[in-house]
Amino acid sequence: MASSSKKLGVPAAALSLALALLVGLAGCAGETAGTTSYKNPVSSTDVGAIISAQTLIKWADEGKINAPFGTADRVVVVALTTPASFVARRHIPDAVVLQSAELTMTREEGLGPTIQMMLSGPVMDALVQRLGIDGQTTIVLTAPKASSDLEMYQVSVAYWTFRYWGFSRDRIKILNGGDDAWEVAGQPLTDAVVSVPKSTYTVSANQNLKDVVRYSVGEMLTMVDNINRDRTLLNTWQLLDVRSFATTPYLANTYRGSSATQFLTSRVNGEATRNRLYPSRDALISAMAASPVMDGTTPAFLSPSKKLLVMCFTSTSASPTFVLFDAVLGVPEGDVILYDASASQWNNYSTARILQAGATASQAATWAFDGVTPGTASPRSIGTLPAPVPGENLFVPGSFVYLPTQPEGNQVETADKRHMAGSGGSPSTPAPGGGGGSGC
């Protein structure tokens, strides 16, 4: 799923530069000069995806926060917390609130519904519009003071969600250290709640779904089988489950990390009660070389130059690692992928459970993660998957005619691509109590 690009020859490159200069000059002629879409951002907020409190202070002083729609480089600060906490713990002035429960939903994929999945297009549109985000907006995500790790994870889930729905790294930012960093920089926090006008923006205006940052269950099966058939793929790819060194069961050929915060050890102002900080690129590379993950029972080390597929129980605890590679290392799009359903999905795909749901033995073998890769003796997972409960059916009856390589192994992205094309998306709805809270 890595992204690809064609190299320009010298004449083509010169032509592209000339066209870019013409576009830039044309943009400077109007009152809202600079950008017409997330694909053509102006440079004043293009400072990397992880920003400092000093950067946000500068933008606030320049009047960018909640500037009128259409204003070049307007900024919306989005606090990941509950409305009650937003007031009680205070927040950055003029910020708006986004709850973790709004970030995930139950959706149909593979053999049946799965919790805590990527938001559908209609739900994402409603979220973007409520937050007052338009085509000129730079989005800054922040965590409240003294956040728990789970609260911090929600910031990275939001980052990954916006990235998937077509927002570039030029336009989606994380405030490093969150509200703690803002306060330590000498800035006030407030309990005042602002009302921002709703936008009419739709993510379909971003034009391209960045499905290269997400894996479906069908794609996960294919990845596992491809590596079992050709282990030289591990020269290019590394798989990581962040739940713990002792996690079982886990997917074959997958490293196990100690936790979602394995490489996030520094805190604001060096204080243990303050928010965690994302490291610099160089510090992250050093940390990965010094802090091992486990390859079975053997210590191993993540490579900053290999492609990474990260997972957990759901997207929640896997998302900080996605941010490390996407925002801190700045790898090419498609070189870090998050499998959002993770163990909450594949852990249910045992032969016994699929058979109990009404599949044939052949159909179960196609989907089961406790089976072997066809044509090999290599298992798809290590450890024992949970046994079925008498009478349960975790899947949708009748889905077993499908193969993982058919579109039905990836219903989420099929629906989301329809939404991006303006032809509607998934009818799935947020699950009661299914918001991003379980983590790992």
C-alpha atoms as one frame of an Amber mdcrd trajectory, in Angstrom:
protein
   0.000   0.000   0.000   2.942   2.328  -0.250   2.305   5.504  -2.183   4.114
   5.927  -5.468   5.182   8.917  -7.525   6.761   9.450 -10.948  10.089  11.219
 -11.193  10.058  14.336 -13.321  12.646  14.802 -16.016  14.486  18.129 -16.192
  12.136  19.768 -18.741   9.038  18.588 -16.841  10.459  19.774 -13.541  11.183
  23.207 -14.983   7.652  23.401 -16.348   6.221  22.395 -12.963   8.260  25.112
 -11.239   7.024  27.735 -13.671   3.430  26.659 -13.186   3.886  26.713  -9.402
   5.189  30.283  -9.577   2.237  31.329 -11.696  -0.203  29.722  -9.268   1.513
  31.436  -6.349   1.352  34.839  -8.036  -2.300  34.355  -8.887  -3.075  33.379
  -5.287  -1.408  36.535  -3.954  -3.787  38.759  -5.875  -6.892  38.128  -3.789
  -7.995  38.922  -0.248  -7.745  35.265   0.817  -4.418  34.695  -0.867  -2.444
  31.535  -0.398  -4.500  28.397  -0.554  -7.511  26.992  -2.314  -7.396  23.519
  -0.856  -5.485  21.234   1.506  -3.366  20.216  -1.451  -1.984  23.743  -1.891
  -1.247  25.112   1.572   0.330  28.452   2.258   3.671  28.297   3.976   3.113
  30.246   7.174   1.611  27.263   9.012   3.725  24.638   7.228   6.157  24.106
  10.109   5.959  20.364  10.619   3.137  18.294  12.050   4.313  18.523  15.688
   4.313  22.159  16.809   5.554  23.928  19.922   3.593  26.184  22.240   5.659
  29.100  20.942   4.399  28.440  17.411   0.764  28.395  18.530   1.309  31.560
  20.602   2.587  33.285  17.464  -0.469  32.198  15.477  -2.755  33.403  18.264
  -0.987  36.786  18.343  -1.423  37.025  14.568  -5.187  36.558  14.927  -5.262
  33.236  13.083  -7.348  31.309  15.672 -10.992  31.179  14.557 -10.369  33.835
  11.893 -13.277  34.306   9.429 -13.915  31.493   6.954 -11.819  31.874   3.841
  -8.983  33.611   5.657  -5.658  32.173   4.557  -4.019  30.132   7.312  -6.879
  30.402   9.787  -6.385  28.060  12.761  -8.816  25.972  14.794  -7.546  24.588
  18.100  -9.277  21.300  18.948  -9.095  20.022  22.536  -9.543  16.258  22.950
 -11.591  15.939  26.132 -15.151  15.943  27.462 -17.220  19.134  27.702 -17.152
  18.899  31.505 -13.373  18.462  31.625 -12.970  21.228  29.060 -14.448  23.657
  31.593 -13.222  22.154  34.869  -9.575  21.724  33.838  -9.579  24.894  31.722
  -8.215  25.106  28.201  -6.474  27.258  25.602  -8.601  30.343  24.845 -10.849
  30.007  21.779 -10.339  26.221  21.561 -13.222  23.927  20.644 -13.850  20.517
  22.157 -13.853  17.072  20.536 -14.805  14.024  22.591 -13.087  10.669  22.168
 -16.497   9.029  21.727 -16.867  11.021  18.492 -13.722   9.542  16.967 -14.714
   5.924  16.327 -17.779   3.918  15.369 -18.937   0.378  14.691 -18.736  -0.469
  10.988 -19.149  -3.487   8.758 -15.941  -5.012   7.445 -14.943  -8.526   6.483
 -17.372 -11.049   7.991 -19.244  -8.641  10.254 -19.331  -5.473  12.346 -16.333
  -4.334  14.378 -16.114  -1.729  17.135 -13.967   1.413  17.213 -13.402   1.694
  13.481 -12.600   4.669  11.251 -15.371   7.270  10.996 -17.584   7.134   7.908
 -17.695  10.039   5.463 -21.054  11.491   6.586 -19.987  11.352  10.247 -16.627
  12.947   9.425 -18.340  15.730   7.474 -20.594  16.514  10.424 -17.583  16.582
  12.750 -15.541  18.882  10.503 -18.466  21.258  10.081 -19.234  21.394  13.815
 -15.611  22.262  14.588 -15.684  25.137  12.095 -13.078  23.724   9.728 -12.984
  24.978   6.142 -10.594  24.586   3.217  -8.222  27.219   4.610  -8.007  25.866
   8.162  -4.942  24.533   9.911  -6.140  22.159  12.650  -4.185  22.066  15.920
  -4.961  19.138  18.230  -4.265  19.479  21.936  -4.710  17.470  25.141  -5.869
  18.927  28.484  -3.499  19.526  31.393  -2.104  16.461  33.157  -3.694  14.101
  30.655  -3.739  10.382  31.233  -2.071   8.305  28.543  -5.509   7.293  27.281
  -6.436  10.960  26.876  -3.206  11.584  25.011  -3.960   8.657  22.699  -7.159
  10.405  21.584  -5.090  13.237  20.127  -3.213  10.759  17.948  -6.446   8.949
  16.956  -7.804  12.315  15.805  -4.585  13.029  13.896  -4.747   9.678  12.095
  -8.469  10.151  11.343  -7.910  13.527   9.695  -4.937  12.154   7.763  -7.040
   9.265   6.406  -9.754  11.672   5.289  -7.372  13.620   3.081  -5.881  16.281
   5.350  -2.176  16.797   4.708   0.569  17.123   7.291   0.673  20.804   6.293
  -2.810  21.251   7.751  -3.144  18.872  10.703  -0.918  19.549  13.711  -0.377
  18.283  17.252   0.543  20.758  19.981   3.477  19.016  21.643   2.710  18.747
  25.353  -0.827  20.026  24.885  -2.299  22.533  27.315   0.540  21.868  29.786
   3.057  23.210  27.268   0.864  26.266  26.669   0.669  26.959  30.404   4.400
  26.401  31.015   5.064  28.894  28.204   3.354  31.503  30.380   0.000  31.558
  28.597  -3.367  31.637  30.389  -5.961  28.885  30.342  -9.662  29.667  30.539
 -12.972  28.033  31.390 -14.844  30.180  28.849 -16.549  28.224  26.068 -16.652
  29.888  22.655 -19.279  29.252  20.026 -17.815  28.902  16.545 -19.918  29.064
  13.376 -20.417  25.806  11.556 -18.674  25.410   8.238 -20.122  23.809   5.128
 -16.893  21.979   4.314 -16.997  18.339   3.258 -14.017  16.017   3.245 -14.819
  15.119  -0.354 -13.258  18.512  -1.190  -9.928  16.975  -0.148 -10.351  14.821
  -3.282  -8.208  11.857  -2.262  -8.901   9.357   0.494  -5.537   8.537   2.064
  -6.360   4.854   2.387  -2.613   4.141   2.300  -2.541   4.968   6.040  -5.095
   2.277   7.001  -5.376  -1.515   6.685  -8.565  -3.536   6.494  -8.981  -7.119
   7.676  -8.709  -8.340   4.082  -5.467  -6.459   3.610  -4.181  -7.761   6.943
  -4.811 -11.353   5.891  -3.017 -10.731   2.630  -0.049  -9.152   4.417   0.291
 -12.063   6.859   0.073 -14.617   4.056   2.478 -12.747   1.790   5.137 -12.589
   4.523   4.639 -16.278   5.360   5.240 -17.095   1.698   8.119 -14.667   1.239
  10.025 -13.640   4.340  12.247 -11.317   2.315   9.342  -8.871   2.627  10.632
  -8.317   6.167  13.598  -6.536   4.593  11.104  -3.825   3.671   8.305  -4.220
   6.221   8.086  -4.379  10.003   4.886  -5.203  11.911   4.384  -3.979  15.474
   1.803  -4.842  18.131   2.222  -2.325  20.963   0.174  -4.119  23.638   3.103
  -5.574  25.609   6.105  -7.867  25.321   3.931 -10.676  26.719   0.938 -10.183
  24.383  -0.644 -13.426  23.220  -1.979 -14.341  20.758  -0.282 -12.127  18.209
   0.077 -12.171  14.449   2.941 -14.131  12.934   6.115 -12.172  12.145   4.951
  -9.267  14.315   7.168  -7.495  16.816   5.716  -6.862  20.268   6.398  -3.508
  21.877   6.377  -2.816  25.596   3.561  -0.241  25.377   2.100   2.547  23.275
   4.389   4.984  25.126   7.627   3.019  24.682   9.256   5.899  22.796   7.413
   8.724  24.571   9.356   9.101  27.793   9.848  12.880  28.109   7.307  15.195
  29.753   6.583  18.906  29.725   9.041  20.804  31.918  10.467  17.469  33.057
   7.568  17.090  35.505   6.059  13.634  36.018   2.521  15.037  36.330   2.688
  16.943  33.032   1.778  15.689  29.551   4.082  13.496  27.503   6.126  15.026
  24.694   6.802  13.695  21.225  10.574  13.491  20.662  12.518  15.187  17.891
  13.330  13.099  14.832  16.910  12.489  15.934  15.848  11.653  19.492  13.276
   9.175  18.195  15.817   7.414  15.995  18.157   7.148  18.966  15.374   5.839
  21.207  14.410   3.151  18.696  18.042   2.029  18.543  18.229   1.807  22.343
  14.807   0.420  23.331  14.141  -3.047  21.899  10.915  -4.665  20.816  10.471
  -8.429  20.901  10.695 -10.715  17.873   9.190 -13.779  19.500  11.499 -14.124
  22.504  14.429 -12.318  20.867  15.074  -8.590  21.287  14.922  -6.631  18.037
  14.862  -2.970  17.051  12.483  -0.922  14.929  14.018   0.630  11.843  13.170
   4.237  10.900  13.764   3.353   7.244  11.464   0.320   6.965   7.739   0.529
   6.338   5.693  -0.006   9.496   2.303  -1.587  10.080   1.172  -0.879  13.661
  -1.688  -2.448  15.615  -3.012  -2.915  19.139  -6.420  -4.005  20.476  -7.994
  -1.130  18.501  -6.697   2.048  16.897  -6.489   3.850  20.243  -3.120   2.693
  21.524  -1.680   2.037  18.081  -2.158   5.656  17.006   0.786   7.261  18.921
   3.205   5.056  16.965   1.517   6.121  13.737   2.188   9.736  14.755   5.829
   8.927  15.534   6.435   7.677  11.998   4.088   9.987  10.088   4.571  13.268
  11.960   7.962  12.939  13.675   9.965  10.883  11.164   7.918  12.261   8.271
   8.006   9.014   6.284   6.379   8.971   2.828   2.635   8.409   2.887   1.987
   4.696   2.825   5.178   3.850   4.715   3.298   3.771   8.035  -0.080   2.075
   8.228  -2.467   1.605  11.127  -4.728  -1.449  11.329  -7.555   0.125  13.314
  -9.646  -2.964  14.028  -6.527  -4.787  15.235  -6.954  -7.616  17.756 -10.567
  -6.633  18.491 -11.274  -7.928  14.979  -8.779 -10.620  13.996  -8.844 -12.225
  17.434 -12.462 -13.229  16.702 -11.568 -14.851  13.393 -10.881 -18.325  14.750
 -11.782 -21.444  12.813 -14.187 -22.564  15.542 -16.034 -19.240  15.716 -16.370
 -18.924  11.957 -17.629 -22.511  11.682 -20.102 -21.893  14.493 -21.430 -18.902
  12.575 -22.352 -21.163   9.653 -19.323 -21.234   7.368 -18.030 -24.262   5.544
 -14.625 -25.650   6.452 -13.175 -24.184   3.251 -14.638 -20.755   3.953 -13.386
 -20.825   7.538  -9.890 -21.745   6.380  -9.895 -18.732   4.052 -10.582 -16.296
   6.884  -9.294 -17.902  10.077  -6.291 -16.279  11.730  -5.570 -19.420  13.748
  -5.095 -21.389  10.536  -2.082 -21.605   8.255  -1.266 -19.664   5.130  -2.557
 -21.729   2.167   0.204 -23.636   0.453   2.497 -23.415   3.492   2.841 -24.842
   6.979   3.254 -21.350   8.440   0.685 -20.216  11.032  -1.047 -16.870  10.666
  -0.901 -16.196  14.395   1.070 -17.293  17.430  -0.908 -18.403  20.492  -4.448
 -19.613  21.038  -7.434 -17.586  19.856 -10.474 -17.388  22.190 -12.895 -20.308
  22.044 -16.455 -19.653  20.853 -19.286 -19.190  23.315 -22.186 -21.587  22.669
 -24.776 -19.918  20.471 -22.775 -16.792  19.673 -22.439 -15.401  16.165 -20.000
 -12.522  15.972 -20.475 -12.232  12.233 -23.234 -11.360   9.790 -24.827 -14.560
   8.424 -24.365 -15.030   4.708 -21.085 -13.128   4.445 -18.967 -16.244   4.179
 -19.166 -16.496   0.393 -16.708 -13.607   0.209 -12.961 -13.878  -0.084 -10.546
 -11.460   1.597  -9.254 -10.362  -1.816 -12.716  -9.248  -2.953 -14.064  -5.763
  -2.153 -16.136  -7.229   0.672 -12.935  -7.736   2.647 -12.606  -3.959   2.747
 -16.132  -2.552   2.922 -15.037   0.460   4.970 -12.692   1.904   2.371 -15.045
   0.979  -0.469 -17.775   3.079   1.163 -15.356   5.873   2.026 -14.102   6.118
  -1.548 -17.717   6.453  -2.697 -18.133   9.317  -0.252 -15.004  11.030  -1.538
 -16.377  10.694  -5.053 -19.599  12.378  -3.922 -21.760   9.282  -4.269 -22.514
   8.614  -0.620 -20.834   6.568   2.050 -21.514   3.969   4.676 -24.825   3.934
   6.574 -22.992   2.812   9.703 -23.650   4.783  12.872 -21.635   5.369  16.027
 -22.018   2.453  18.399 -23.565   3.142  21.802 -20.632   3.279  24.173 -18.327
   2.335  21.319 -16.227   5.488  21.345 -12.469   5.397  21.697 -12.071   4.368
  25.263 -10.829   0.820  25.604  -7.316   1.257  24.260  -5.241  -1.852  24.863
